[in-house]
């Protein structure tokens, strides 16, 4: 689905990726990122967030916390990241983004609270009193007063299976008082996820019951005398959804796929953000009517359902002769060593040919590489650096990547 979007809205990126892979600068099994477009998308989100009085925190897990991506987003004005877990927060910090929010979705393990506190997060989400106590104690040891967000839940709220948990929303006033009483912490606000989701029937992003739960809890807190309550409302965030969130009372938003133009809404409607990510591989070998394509990063985010997949096969870097083929992806329960491209309607395909996919990624759960590409819009594309899916530099690449990593860690 996103391959069609790339072909229509960012064909120069496809062409650049094909050329860079053919020349050996872009390895197979790599998520390539058009940094020019990422910067433009981040600028648009930050501008609208500022207009509406919202604070944006960048979600970087889906592109492997790539340091060049992090710096691009930071330079566009989004200077803080949300860490989906502690490892994510550490990687984004190394990439040059301060920690704006951590603990949500994944709580911080007990013996790692000190590491989390050392990041000096602006906000730290807790699901219960035990986790609040750990966060407070770790922060107090550093002489800090940590702002805590309480994850809340009410009957009828929507959660992905395995994401459940949080304080009873009906008890939020008492919860806030308990968090305020902790040495080293204070109550700052509330959060839930997802606060909005893409609705296939309407083709739009709509609020979930969780957003109503947040609004009602905020009303209780204000009635109890708390004048300012942070309301963190993540989920399917793009420029198009920000006015609705601001009207609902949100104060914090967390763009992730919006930064690469790959939210579900982008798949069905042209929004402000343009597509800025693709997956590059190559043909390993031929067998029967199939070209076997190197995998490693063939995890397609199932939010849109597991539909059919297509790819472009490019011979010799000549993008004008690219052939569109159907691809049989590995089963979800299988290791993705290869995908199989059907060559029934393709000719002349050979080992080493470039293969380009366009799908919604979650690079951090794969063994893929990530690489930022500069200069796509100016017609002078170049690889900024190649990194592993955790944001580190993989062994065996040239010194330029090592230099990029050192600069990233120092920034």
N, C-alpha and C positions, 0 to 999 in steps of 0.2 A: 504493500500500500504506500509506504513512504518512498519507495523507489520511483513510483510514478510522480510523486510530489517533487522529488529531487530533479527528475528529468524536465519537469515543467518550470520549476521556480529557481533551481540552482544548477543548471547544466554545466556551468564552468567548473564547479566543484567535482562533478563526475569526471570531466575531462582531465582535470589536474590530478586526481587520484590515479587514473589509468596511466598517465605519463610518469608519475613518481614511482608507481609500482614497477612499471616496465624498466625504468632506469636503475632499479635496485635500491632506491632511497626509502621506499615505503614497504615494509615487510608484509608478507601474507599474515592472515589472522590478526588484522589491525583495525580498530575503530579509528577512522580518520575524522578530524574535527576542523571545519572551516572556521578559523579563528576570526577572520574578518566579519563573518556573519554572526558568530557568537557575540562579538563585541557590539554589533548593531542591535541584536536582540536584547542583550543586557541593558544597553542604553535606553531602549524603548520601555523596558519593564521598569527601570529605575526612575525614568521621567514620569511615568504614570503613577508609580507608587508615591513619589514625592508630591505630585499634584493632589493626591488623595490622602496624604498624611499617613501612609503605610510604611513600615520598615521591612525591607526584603532581605532574607537570608538565602544564599545560594545553596541548593542541593547539588552535590557534585558526584554522588555515588554512581549514577547511571553512566558516566563517562570515565569511570575509574579514577576519579580525583586527579586527573591529568594536571600537572603543575602549570603548563602553558595555558590551559583552559582557565585555571584558577586566576592566574595573573591577568588574563584578558578580561574576565568578569570584574576583577578588582579595579582595573584601570577604567572600566566603564561606570564605576561608582558603587557597585555592590561589593562592599569591602569585608563582609562577614559571611560565614558559611553555617549551615545546619549540619551537624554530624549525625547521621542516622544511627551510628553506634560510635564507640570510642575510637576504634581504628579509623573510621571515616573522619572524625574530627581531627585526629593527629595528622592524617594525610593532607587534609585541606589546609591545616596550619602550616605544614611544610611547604605547601604550594603557594603560600603568601596570603591566605585569607584568615582573618581573626575568627575565633569561635563565637558565633552569635547565639547558638542554641545547641544543646546536646541533651541526651537522655530520652529523646523521642524520635524514632519509635522504640529504640532499644535502651533499656535501663543500664546504668553503669554497674558492673560487678563490684561486690563489696570491697575487695582488696585493690581495686583500681580507681577508687574514688580520689585518692591523692593525685594520681596522674591526671585525672579529669580536672580537678581543681587547679592544677598547675597551668592549664590552658587559659584560666581566667575567663570562663564563658560569661557572656552577658546574661544568658538565661539557662537554667538547668531544670529539666522536667523530671518530676518524681511521680510515681504511681501510688505510693503508700507512705506511711509514717516511718517505716524502717529505712526506706531509700532516702527520705528527706533527712533523717538523722545522720546517715552516712555522708550525704552531700554537705550538710552543715558542719559536721566535725572536720571533714577534710578542708573546708574553706576556712574555718576558724583557725586551723593550724597554720594557715598562711596569712592570718590577720585580715581575711576578707569577709565581707557581708554579701553572701551569694543570693541573687534574685532567683527565686524558685517559681516555676509554673506547675500547677497541679493538673495532671491528666484526669479528666472526669468522665463519667459514664452514667447514662440513664437508660431505663427500659426503652427498647425500640431503636436505640442507636445502631449504626451500621459499622461493622468491623470486618476486615479480612480475617479469615480463620487463623488463629495463632497470634493475632494482634490485640486481643482483648486485655482489659485490665484498667485500673484507675480508681480514684476516689468516687464515692457515691455523690452525684451532683447535688442531691437534696441536702447534703451535709456541708456544702462548700463554705459557708460562713464559719462553721466550727473548724474546718480544715485550715482555712486561712489564718485563724487565730492560733492554731497549733504550730503552723509553720513560722509565724511571726515570733513565737516564743522560743524558737531554737536559737542557740548561740552560734553565730556564723552564717545565719540565713534569714531571709524574709520572704513573705508571700508577695508575688508580683502579678500573678494572673493565672489564666486557665488555657487549656489546649485539648484538642481531640483530633483524630484522623480516621477517615477522611471527612473533611468538612463539606466537600462537594465532589461529585463524581460525574463522569461523562454518561449521558443517557442515550443509548443507541436508538431508542424510539423517536426521540426529538432531534437527535444530532446536536445536542447542546450540553453544556455543563450545568448541572442543577445542584442546589444545596441538598445535603443529606439531613436526616434528623439530628445528627451531631451538631450542626450549626445552630439549630434551635436550642439544643441543650446548652451550648455555650452562651447564647444570648440570655436565656432564662437565669443561668447561674450568675452572669454578670449583673443582671438586674437585682438579684438577691444581695450580691456584694455591695452594690451601690446603695441599696436600701438600708444596709447595715452600717453605712457611713464611709465606705471605701470609695473615694472619688475617682481614682484612676485604676483601672483593671486592664492589664494586657490580655488581649484575646488573640491567640495564635491559631490560625485557621488554614492549615496546609491541605493540598490536594488539587491536582490538575490546574496548576497556576500559570496564567498567561496574562498579557495586557487586557484581553477581552473580559476576564473574570474579575479584575480588580475593582471596578465600580460596584459590583454586587457585594463583594466582601466588605468594602468600606461602608456601604449603606447598612450592612448587617452588624457593623460595630467592630469588625476586625481591626487589629492594630499591627499584626505581623503576618507576612506572607512568605512562602518558601518556593520560589520558582526552581524547577529542576529541568524537566523535559521542555518547558517553555523556552529555556535558554538555547536549545537546539531545534526548536520548532517541531517537536515530536510528541506533543500531547495528543490524546485521542481526538480532540476537537480539531487539531491541525490536519488530521487525516481526512476530514470530511468538509472542511471549509478553510478558505484562505484567510488566515489571521495576520496580524502585524508581523509576528516572528516568521522568519524563513528557515527552511530545513538546513541543518549545519552539521549533520553526522551521517556517515555511511560506514559500511563494513567492507574491507578489502581482503580478498583471498586470491588463490590461484589454482589452476588445474594441476593436480598431482599426477593422475594417470587416467587412462581410458579403459573401460571394461564394458563390453556389449554396447548398448546404445547410450551409456552414461559416461560423463566426465566426473570423476571423483575430485571434489574440491576440499582443500584443507579446511578443517574446522578449528575449534578452540574457543570461538566466541559466538557460536550459533545458538545462543539463548535469546529467543524472541520473547519479549515481555508479553505475557498472555492477556494483558488488560483488554485488548481488542478481540480476543479469541484466537484460536489456532487455525487460521485460514491458510490458503495456498501461498506459496512463496515463489517469487521469480527473481532472476538475477541477470546482469549484463555480463557477457563474455567479450573481452576485448583482446584482439590479437595484435602483438607488436606495438602496443601503445597507441594504435590508430583508433581513436574513439569513434570516428565517423563510420567505421565498419562494425560497431558493436552489435552483438546479437542478443536478443531477449529470449531467455529460456525459462522453462518451468524447472523448479528444484524440489527434490524430495529431501526434506530435512530429517535429521536424526530424530528418533522417537524421544519424547521428553525424559524417559527413564534411562536412555542410553547415553554413553559417553560420546560427545560429538567429534569424533576423529575426522569424519568426512561428511559432506553433503553430496547428493548425487544430482547433477544437472542433466536433464533429459536433452539429448542431442538430436532428437527425431527431426527437428526443423532447423538445425544448425549445421554449418559446414566448416571444414578446415580447422576445427578446434584441436589444440595440441597441448601437451604438458608445458607448464610455465605461463600459459595465457592468464591474463588478469580476469578476476571475477569480482563484480561489485554488487553488493546487496544494499537494500535500504529498508531497515526495520527499526522498531523502537527498542533501544538497547538497555541492558542492565550490565554494563561491562564489569562491575565489581564482583559479580558472582561467577565470572568466567576466568579462563586462563589466557584471554586475549591480550594483545598490546593496545596501546592508545597512542595517537600521534596528532599533534596540532599542525595544521597547514596554514602558513601565512601567504599573503599575496594572491589569493584566488581572484579577488575583485580587480586587482591591478594587472592581472595577466602574467604575473611572475611568481608562480607558486613554489614554495619551498617547505621542507619539513623542519619544524622548529625543534623537535626532539621526539624520541620514542621511549615510552615508559611501559612498565608492567601494569596490570590492572589494579594494583594497590598504590599507584603513583610513584613507585621506585623505578630506577633505571635497570633494565634487564641486562644480565651478563652477556658479553659478546658483541655489544654495539660499539660504535666508534666514540672517540673522545668528545665529540660535540654534544652528545647526549649527556655525558658525565658533567660537562661544563654547565649545561642547562639546568641539571639537577642541583649543582652547587649554587648557582645563582638563585634558583628558586628557594632553596633552604635559607639563604642569607637574606632574602627580601622580607 
